[in-house]
Amino acid sequence: MYARHLTFRSTPDNRPEIEAFAREVYELFQNLDGFISVTFGVSEDEIEYGSFSLWETKAAAESAGKRAGEEIAPKHQKVMMTEAKVKYFEAMSPAMLSQTGQDG
């Protein structure tokens, strides 16, 4: 399982459009192969926005990011005050962690 973590900066005034952006991303992601879940967040001062999505494979996570960047982000570019920062992580659930180090 892989996680895709994205962050960018904006302003509190842009929050309604950023929330619309998030809805569009969710609608796209939920129809893509390998999608598990997505959560969106905003800092208390409403300056930093982000998402954390889980995917079955790294390839699925990267493909989803590329599609969102091509199909949705251009419509909302004016609310992104900084370039989005994206990181990928191998994600491990508690159940997976309890199996670590155990022989099969």
N, C-alpha and C positions, 0 to 999 in steps of 0.2 A: 504494500500500500504506500502511496506517495501523497505528500501534501504540497500544495502550491500556496505560498504566502505572498500577497501583494500589498504594498502600501504606497500612498501618495499624499501630498499636502494640498489643502484647499482653504476655503474660508467658511465660517458659519453660514453666511448668506447663500452659499451654494448647496447647502445640505439637501433641500428638496430635490434638486436635479441629481445629486449624487445618489439619493435613495431611489430615484427612477432608474438610474444607471444600474444600481444593484439588482433591481427587479428584472431588468432586461438580461443581465448576466445570469441570474438564477434560471430564468426561462430557457436560455440557451444551454447552460450546463446540464440541467436535468434531462435533456434529450440526447446527450452525448454518451457514447460508449465509455464505460469505465467510471462514470460519475458515482460518488458515494454521498457526499454532502458538501455544503458551503455555509459559512457563517461570515457575516459582515460586521464590521466594528467601526467605531468613531471614538476619538479621544475626548476626554471631558471638555476640553476647550474648543472642540469641533474644528480642529486644524488638521489632524491626521486621520485619514480614512484607510480602511483596508479590508481584505478578505482572506479567508483561510479555507481552502477547499481540499477535499480528500478524493483521491482517485485510485483505481485498482492498480494502475501502472504509471511509471514516470512518463512514458510516451503519451498516455491519455491526458495527463496533466499538462504537458507541453503543448499538445494539440489543442486543448481547450483554451489555453492562454493565447495561442496564436489566433484562433477563431474569434475570441472576444476582442482581441486587439485590432483585428481587421474589420469586424462586422459591427461592433458596438462602441468601442472607445472613440473612434473619430467623431461621433455625434456629440460626445460629452467632453471633448478635448479642452474646451474653454474653461471648465471648472477644475481642471487638474493644474495646479500651480507649479508642480514639479513633475519630472518624469517619474513614472511608476517604477518602483523597485520590486523585483520579483526574485524569490528564492524558492528552491525546491528542497524538500526534506524527505528522507525515508521515514514513514510514519509507523509507529508500533502501538498497538492497543495493549491494555493491561494483560489480556489473555495471551498475546504473543510474547510479552515479556516473561510471563511465568513459564513459558516453554523453553526459553533461552537456556542453553547449557544442559538440557535434558536429552538423553539419547532416545531416539525414535521408537 
